[in-house]
Amino acid sequence: MPAPLDRLPHRLLSPETRLPKVSLWERAAASARQIREASSARPFDAAAFCQAANRGALAMAMAGDTAESERSCGRQARILFALIRDGSLPAAELPRILQPWINIGRLRVIQGRWEEALAHFPSPESLRDPRFFEGWPAGTGGLTPEEADLLLGSAEGRAFVVDTHVAETAKAYLRGGRADLLAAHVERWREAADHLPHLHEADALLALHGGRPLPAPGRGDSPALTDAAVEVHAAGADPGRAGRLTGVLDLLDSEPGDADLVTVLLAGAGVVAEHGRAQDACRFLRRAADVSRAIGDEADLFNALTALGRLDPDSGAAEEAGEVAADSGYAFVRARTGRAPLPPVADEPRLAVLRESEIEAQARVAAPLGTG
């Protein structure tokens, strides 16, 4: 019996080199320092700047200030537009301008505004539309047709656009529960993007929805994690697969410990627990907690410990989760533990350093190169 899509998780679990969700205070301080160093370097260090700015914008959003996070994305794009257009950075850096726009789309998906998010995940064809980027960020005029041609003219630039469009659009359709749109999307890009684990996972969800056999094991850099993600969804739809899922998750003990592994373990533990296998679920949650401690992932350590504490009240996990939450900047952690929301980024000194570093970087870019 096919499983209704609305009863399946509306989230893709495939590996995507997720960042550990470290302490927001540490992330903000490190990103602010890197933004200052990169924007002061001559020549401007675009790679380091963008990495730090993207992480900083994410930190703002995770702290609950999505409005400032969006403004941060705009500041980053204005800086890059200015440097590319005055010749300080080569046109090969154009793909970096897309990242802050994509980040806003990801925020929309998280907020449940999936239809608005779609405009932030352009296909190569839509990127050539002169209306694309129109008015964003303010003061730049958006991406010109010539710049779009340059961006898509390189193999690296086109691959970035295609891969982002395929993966992020699939996430948006899934969040919206639109199996029809997701099916058409998967079919259109099946050959061009069959290396993407997200496409394989989305295809598997559609198979569960339509009563088709699951597709053959996926490709990509982490096939074991991708196949485990598919098995999480399959067991969620069919309790008879809970034992198989347990075996698949046990095999992941040999996988390197990273945030992608934790994502699959947490989701898998939830499904296993729902099917009455509490001891197995506790084992996977302990593994997720161990990996989260090792990589410094504060948010998922809290998630793992909270879930473990519910299943095993004598484990001490709930108490440890409380310790993790005591000074957390993550909005969801504060909400779940009854703590007051943080003030806006501009009014929280430990986060305001991010905003200040970006404004300083804008000022440096506006000044002639070679001066302060």
LOLO-962150 format. One line per field, with one value per residue (C-alpha): x, y, z; residue in one letter. Coordinates in steps of 0.2 Angstrom, whole numbers, plus 2048, in hexadecimal, padded with zeros to 3 digits. Each point is the difference from the previous one (the first is absolute). Example, Ala and Ser with C-alpha at 12.3 -4.5 7.8 and 13.67 -1.06 7.14 Angstrom:
c1 = 83E, 806 $
c2 = 7EA, 811 $
c3 = 827, 7FD $
residuo = A, S $
//
This chain:
c1 = 800, 808, 804, 7F8, 80D, 7F9, 804, 812, 80E, 800, 813, 80E, 80E, 80D, 812, 804, 810, 7F5, 80A, 800, 7F4, 80D, 7FD, 7F9, 80B, 80F, 7FA, 7FC, 811, 80A, 7F6, 801, 813, 801, 7F6, 80B, 810, 7F9, 7FA, 810, 80B, 807, 7FB, 7EF, 7FE, 7EF, 800, 803, 7F4, 7F2, 802, 800, 7F2, 7F5, 803, 7FD, 7EF, 7FB, 805, 7F5, 7F1, 803, 800, 7EE, 804, 7FC, 7FD, 812, 806, 7F8, 808, 811, 7FD, 7FD, 810, 80A, 7F9, 803, 812, 802, 7F7, 80B, 810, 7FC, 7FA, 80F, 80C, 807, 7F9, 800, 7EF, 804, 7FA, 7EE, 7F9, 803, 7F3, 7F3, 803, 7F8, 7F1, 7FF, 802, 7F0, 7F7, 806, 7F9, 7EF, 7FF, 804, 7F2, 7F4, 7FF, 805, 7F8, 80A, 810, 7FF, 805, 811, 805, 801, 803, 80C, 7F1, 7F8, 811, 801, 7EF, 804, 7F3, 80A, 809, 7F6, 802, 80A, 80B, 7FB, 80C, 808, 7F3, 801, 808, 802, 7FD, 813, 804, 7F4, 808, 812, 7FA, 7F8, 80E, 80B, 7FE, 802, 7F3, 7F3, 803, 7FD, 7F0, 7F9, 805, 7F9, 7F0, 7FD, 803, 7F8, 7F1, 7FD, 800, 7F4, 7F3, 802, 7FD, 7F1, 7F9, 7FF, 804, 7FA, 80D, 80D, 7FD, 801, 810, 809, 7FB, 806, 811, 803, 80E, 808, 801, 800, 810, 7F6, 7FB, 7F1, 7F9, 801, 7F8, 7F2, 7FD, 7FF, 7F3, 7F6, 801, 7FA, 7F2, 7FB, 802, 810, 80F, 80E, 80D, 811, 80D, 806, 810, 80A, 80E, 7F7, 7F5, 7FE, 7F8, 7F5, 7F9, 7FE, 7F6, 7F5, 7FE, 7FA, 7F2, 7FB, 7FF, 7F6, 7F3, 801, 803, 805, 810, 805, 80C, 808, 803, 808, 80C, 804, 803, 80B, 80C, 802, 80B, 80F, 7FB, 80B, 7F7, 7F9, 7F0, 7F9, 801, 7F8, 7F1, 7FD, 802, 7F4, 7F3, 802, 7FF, 7F0, 7F8, 807, 7F9, 7EF, 800, 803, 813, 805, 810, 806, 7FB, 80A, 80F, 7FF, 7FD, 80F, 80A, 7F9, 804, 812, 803, 7F8, 80C, 80F, 7FC, 7F9, 7EE, 7F7, 7EF, 7FF, 808, 7F1, 7F4, 809, 800, 7EE, 7FA, 80B, 7F9, 7EE, 804, 80B, 7FD, 80D, 80E, 804, 7FE, 7F2, 80B, 80E, 7F4, 7FC, 812, 803, 7F1, 805, 809, 7FA, 7FD, 7F5, 7EF, 7F8, 80A, 7FB, 7EE, 7FF, 808, 7F5, 80E, 7FC, 804, 810, 7FF, 803, 812, 804, 7FB, 809, 813, 806, 7F7, 801, 813, 7FA, 7F6, 80D, 80E, 7F5, 7FC, 813, 803, 7F4, 809, 811, 7F9, 7F9, 811, 80E, 80A, 810, 7F8, 7F9 $
c2 = 800, 811, 80B, 812, 80D, 80A, 7F2, 800, 80C, 810, 801, 7F9, 7F8, 7FC, 806, 811, 804, 808, 80C, 7FB, 80C, 806, 80D, 80F, 80B, 7F7, 801, 812, 805, 7F5, 806, 812, 7FE, 7F7, 80D, 80E, 7F6, 7FC, 811, 808, 7F5, 806, 7F8, 7FE, 7EE, 7FC, 7ED, 804, 80F, 7F6, 7F1, 80B, 80B, 7F1, 7F8, 811, 802, 7EE, 804, 80F, 7F6, 7F2, 80D, 805, 810, 7FB, 813, 804, 7F0, 805, 811, 7F7, 7F7, 810, 808, 7F1, 801, 813, 7FE, 7F3, 809, 810, 7F6, 7F6, 80F, 80B, 7F2, 7FD, 7EE, 7F6, 7FB, 7EE, 805, 804, 7EF, 806, 80E, 7F2, 7F9, 80E, 800, 7ED, 802, 80B, 7F2, 7F3, 80B, 801, 7ED, 7FF, 80D, 7F5, 80E, 7F3, 809, 810, 7F5, 7FA, 810, 7FF, 7EF, 805, 7F4, 805, 806, 80B, 808, 807, 809, 813, 801, 7F4, 809, 810, 80C, 7F4, 805, 812, 80B, 7F3, 7FF, 7ED, 7F3, 806, 7F5, 801, 7FB, 7F1, 7FA, 801, 7F7, 7F2, 800, 7F7, 7ED, 804, 80E, 7F6, 7F0, 80B, 807, 7EF, 7F7, 80E, 801, 7EE, 7FC, 810, 800, 7EE, 805, 80E, 7F5, 7F3, 80C, 806, 7EE, 802, 7EE, 805, 80E, 7F6, 7F1, 80C, 808, 7EF, 7FA, 80F, 800, 7ED, 7FF, 811, 7FE, 7ED, 802, 80B, 7F5, 80C, 7FB, 7EE, 803, 80A, 7F2, 7F3, 80B, 801, 7ED, 7FD, 80C, 7F8, 7EE, 7FD, 7F6, 80B, 805, 7F8, 805, 812, 807, 80F, 802, 7F8, 7F2, 7F7, 810, 803, 7EE, 802, 810, 7F7, 7F1, 80D, 806, 7EE, 7FA, 80F, 7FB, 7ED, 7FA, 7EF, 808, 806, 7F1, 803, 813, 7FA, 7F6, 80E, 80C, 7F4, 7FF, 813, 7FE, 7FF, 810, 810, 80A, 810, 80A, 7F6, 7F0, 808, 806, 7EE, 7F9, 80C, 7FD, 7ED, 800, 809, 7F3, 7F1, 807, 802, 7EE, 7FA, 7FD, 80C, 7F7, 801, 812, 804, 7F8, 80B, 810, 7FC, 7FF, 810, 809, 7F9, 806, 811, 802, 7FC, 80C, 80E, 7FF, 809, 7FF, 7EE, 7FB, 808, 7F7, 7EF, 802, 807, 7F1, 7F4, 807, 7FD, 7EE, 7FC, 80C, 7F8, 803, 812, 806, 80C, 809, 801, 807, 80E, 804, 801, 80C, 80B, 80D, 7FB, 80D, 7F4, 807, 7EE, 7FB, 80F, 7FE, 7ED, 804, 80F, 80D, 811, 804, 809, 813, 805, 7FD, 812, 800, 7F0, 804, 7EF, 800, 812, 7FD, 7F8, 80E, 80C, 7F6, 800, 813, 803, 7F5, 80A, 810, 7F8, 7FB, 811, 808, 7FF, 7F0, 802, 80C, 7FB $
c3 = 800, 7FB, 80E, 7FF, 7FD, 80E, 80C, 7FB, 807, 7F6, 801, 7F6, 80A, 7F3, 804, 7FB, 80A, 80E, 80B, 813, 809, 80C, 80E, 7F7, 80B, 7FA, 7EE, 800, 808, 7F3, 7F1, 805, 802, 7EF, 7F7, 806, 7FB, 7EF, 7FC, 806, 7F5, 7F0, 7F5, 808, 805, 7F8, 806, 812, 800, 7F9, 80B, 80F, 7FA, 7FC, 811, 809, 7F7, 805, 812, 800, 7F9, 80D, 80E, 7FA, 7F6, 7EF, 7FA, 805, 7F8, 7EF, 802, 802, 7F0, 7F7, 807, 7FA, 7EF, 7FF, 805, 7F2, 7F3, 803, 800, 7F0, 7F7, 804, 7FA, 812, 7FE, 7F0, 7F8, 805, 812, 7F9, 807, 812, 7FD, 7FF, 811, 80B, 7F5, 802, 813, 800, 7F7, 80C, 80E, 7F7, 7FF, 813, 803, 7F6, 7F2, 7F3, 7F1, 803, 802, 7EE, 7F9, 80A, 7F7, 7EE, 7F2, 7F2, 7F5, 80E, 804, 7EF, 803, 801, 80E, 80B, 80F, 7FA, 80F, 80A, 809, 800, 7F7, 7F4, 7F2, 802, 7F5, 7EE, 7F1, 7FC, 812, 7FF, 7F0, 808, 80F, 7F6, 7F3, 80C, 804, 813, 800, 7F6, 80B, 80F, 7F9, 7FB, 810, 80B, 7F6, 800, 812, 808, 7F5, 805, 812, 7FD, 7F7, 80E, 80D, 7F7, 7FE, 7ED, 7FA, 7EE, 7FF, 808, 7F4, 7F1, 807, 803, 7EE, 7F8, 808, 802, 7F4, 802, 813, 804, 80A, 80D, 80F, 803, 7EF, 804, 811, 7F9, 7F3, 80E, 809, 7F0, 7FF, 811, 7FC, 7F0, 804, 7F5, 805, 808, 7F4, 7FF, 80D, 7FD, 7FA, 807, 80D, 80E, 7F9, 811, 808, 7F1, 800, 813, 7FD, 7F4, 80D, 80D, 7F5, 7FB, 812, 805, 7F3, 803, 812, 7FA, 7FA, 811, 803, 7EF, 805, 810, 7F6, 7F4, 80E, 809, 7F1, 801, 80F, 7F3, 7F8, 805, 80D, 7F9, 800, 7F1, 80A, 80F, 7F5, 7FA, 812, 808, 7F3, 800, 813, 7FF, 7F4, 80A, 810, 7F8, 7FB, 812, 7FF, 80F, 804, 7EE, 7FF, 810, 7F8, 7F1, 80A, 80B, 7F0, 7F9, 811, 800, 7EE, 804, 80F, 7F5, 7F3, 80C, 7F9, 80E, 7F8, 7FB, 811, 808, 7F4, 803, 813, 801, 7F6, 80A, 811, 7FB, 7FB, 80F, 80E, 80B, 7F3, 806, 7EF, 804, 80D, 7F4, 7F3, 80C, 803, 7ED, 7FF, 80E, 7F6, 7EE, 7F3, 7F5, 7FF, 800, 80F, 80A, 7FB, 805, 811, 804, 7FE, 7FA, 7EE, 7FC, 7FC, 7ED, 7FA, 801, 813, 805, 801, 7FD, 7EF, 7FC, 7FC, 7F0, 7FA, 804, 7F7, 7F0, 801, 802, 7F1, 7F6, 804, 7FB, 7EF, 7FD, 804, 7F2, 801, 80A, 80D, 811 $
residuo = M, P, A, P, L, D, R, L, P, H, R, L, L, S, P, E, T, R, L, P, K, V, S, L, W, E, R, A, A, A, S, A, R, Q, I, R, E, A, S, S, A, R, P, F, D, A, A, A, F, C, Q, A, A, N, R, G, A, L, A, M, A, M, A, G, D, T, A, E, S, E, R, S, C, G, R, Q, A, R, I, L, F, A, L, I, R, D, G, S, L, P, A, A, E, L, P, R, I, L, Q, P, W, I, N, I, G, R, L, R, V, I, Q, G, R, W, E, E, A, L, A, H, F, P, S, P, E, S, L, R, D, P, R, F, F, E, G, W, P, A, G, T, G, G, L, T, P, E, E, A, D, L, L, L, G, S, A, E, G, R, A, F, V, V, D, T, H, V, A, E, T, A, K, A, Y, L, R, G, G, R, A, D, L, L, A, A, H, V, E, R, W, R, E, A, A, D, H, L, P, H, L, H, E, A, D, A, L, L, A, L, H, G, G, R, P, L, P, A, P, G, R, G, D, S, P, A, L, T, D, A, A, V, E, V, H, A, A, G, A, D, P, G, R, A, G, R, L, T, G, V, L, D, L, L, D, S, E, P, G, D, A, D, L, V, T, V, L, L, A, G, A, G, V, V, A, E, H, G, R, A, Q, D, A, C, R, F, L, R, R, A, A, D, V, S, R, A, I, G, D, E, A, D, L, F, N, A, L, T, A, L, G, R, L, D, P, D, S, G, A, A, E, E, A, G, E, V, A, A, D, S, G, Y, A, F, V, R, A, R, T, G, R, A, P, L, P, P, V, A, D, E, P, R, L, A, V, L, R, E, S, E, I, E, A, Q, A, R, V, A, A, P, L, G, T, G $
//
